[in-house]
């Protein structure tokens, strides 16, 4: 599974098939994610595919719902 990281766009991509075909798993880093109630730092996963691979439509259901992950800041009280 070929993978790549783009540090300019903060994207990590993993090809789930062979390179240039099939599904791709993407993780995007967002410093202030709009869909987070606190506009916090988040990782957003996504499943994409190459447009010409229309035979993959029936397999989208295998991935289920993907949720974003928020960074949680824990406040520690001194003893």
Residue pairs with C-beta under 8 A, 6 or more apart in sequence:
1 14
1 15
1 16
2 14
2 15
2 19
3 12
3 13
3 14
3 15
4 12
4 13
5 11
5 12
5 13
6 12
6 13
9 28
10 28
10 29
10 30
11 26
11 27
11 28
11 29
12 26
12 27
12 28
13 24
13 25
13 26
13 27
14 24
14 25
14 26
15 21
15 22
15 24
16 22
16 23
16 24
16 25
17 23
20 50
21 50
21 53
22 49
22 50
22 53
22 56
23 47
23 48
23 49
23 56
23 59
24 47
24 48
24 49
24 50
25 45
25 46
25 47
26 45
26 46
26 47
26 48
27 43
27 44
27 45
27 46
28 43
28 44
28 46
29 41
29 42
29 43
29 44
30 41
30 42
30 43
30 44
31 41
32 39
32 40
32 41
33 39
33 40
33 41
33 42
33 44
33 68
33 70
35 68
36 42
36 68
36 70
38 70
40 70
40 71
41 70
41 71
42 68
42 69
42 70
42 71
43 68
43 69
44 68
45 66
45 67
45 68
45 69
46 66
47 60
47 63
47 66
49 56
